[in-house]
Each structure stands twice: as C-alpha cells, then as structure tokens.
Amino acid sequence: MAKTITRKRLMIEIGIKNVLILIIFFGLYTPLSVTPILNMPVEVQESVISFMGFLMTAAIIGAFELSYTHTNLNDGPQRFLAHLTKFTLYSAIMLMMEIALTAMQVTGGDFVHVLIMAATPVAVSLFLYDFWDALRALDDHATASG
C-alpha cells in the first residue's frame, strides 16, 4: 500500500517548488530577458505586449484549472508531474509578466509602476492558490478515505 502523504510534506514540496520558481525568475529569467526587451524595436512592442497578454491569459487559466484535487497525491510520479506542470506554468507566467511590463516601460509609459502594482496581486494569488489547492486536495482525499 502506498504511503499517505502528510500535509507537512506536501507544503514543503510546494514551498520548495515556489522558491525555485522565484530563484529562476530573478536569477535567470530577469537577467536574460530585460536587455533584449529594452532593445526591442518600437514597431514590434505593441505586438509583443498583445501576444504576451494572450499567452498570460491562457497560462493563468491553465494554472487555476490545474488542481491537486485531480491528482493522486499519494502517487509520487503523479504528484511530481503536477508540481512540474505548475512549476512550468508559474515560471512562464512570471516571465511573460516581466516581458509585458518591460515592453511597456520601453514605450515610455510612466504608468509602469501602476501596472506592476496590478500584476503583483495576480502573481501572489497564483502562489497562494497553489497552497490552498493542495490543502483542499488533502481534505478531499481524507474525506473520501474516511
């Protein structure tokens, strides 16, 4: 019989995954993406911003649709794939937000700080949702088992 995952272990796994996302974002994505975006020709900026908006929308919908409640949390490979999928989506969303915000800054928008204030709660909600969704999945599993 498979070992039942504990709440503490799942929270640690998700915490590690989310810290890795932030490390990759600030340590890799930001240094590699900012300069090319700042050097982007003005004539393509609007297209890039629009394209990033469409991709972010799709990714955010996917992130909220992907739920630990649809995963057998006691099955290590399933849980790992769920973490990996969320890791990929969340890191992509963070990168796309940065690309869009940097492109807006290039256009001379003094309002980029307002956009950062608007984007920050979206990013924070993704990470909070991740923990809440896992807790909900554990409760659903406990209810179904008990």
Long-range contacts (C-beta under 8 A, 24 or more apart in sequence): 2-74, 2-75, 3-74, 4-74, 5-73, 5-74, 5-79, 5-138, 7-135, 7-138, 10-73, 10-79, 10-134, 10-138, 11-131, 11-134, 13-79, 13-83, 14-83, 14-130, 14-131, 14-134, 17-83, 17-86, 17-87, 17-130, 18-90, 18-127, 18-130, 20-87, 21-87, 21-90, 21-91, 21-94, 24-91, 25-91, 25-94, 25-95, 25-98, 29-91, 29-94, 29-95, 29-98, 30-98, 33-95, 33-98, 33-99, 33-102, 34-98, 34-102, 37-99, 37-102, 37-103, 37-106, 38-102, 38-105, 38-106, 40-103, 40-106, 42-106, 42-107, 45-103, 45-106, 45-107, 48-99, 48-100, 48-103, 49-100, 49-103, 49-104, 52-96, 52-97, 52-99, 52-100, 52-103, 53-100, 55-92, 55-96, 56-93, 56-96, 56-97, 56-100, 59-89, 59-92, 59-93, 59-96, 60-93, 60-122, 60-126, 62-89, 63-89, 63-90, 63-93, 63-126, 63-129, 64-129, 67-133, 67-137, 68-133, 68-134, 68-136, 68-137, 69-133, 69-136, 69-137, 69-140, 71-137, 73-134, 73-137, 73-138, 73-141, 74-141, 86-130, 90-126, 90-127, 90-130, 93-123, 93-126, 94-123, 97-122, 97-123
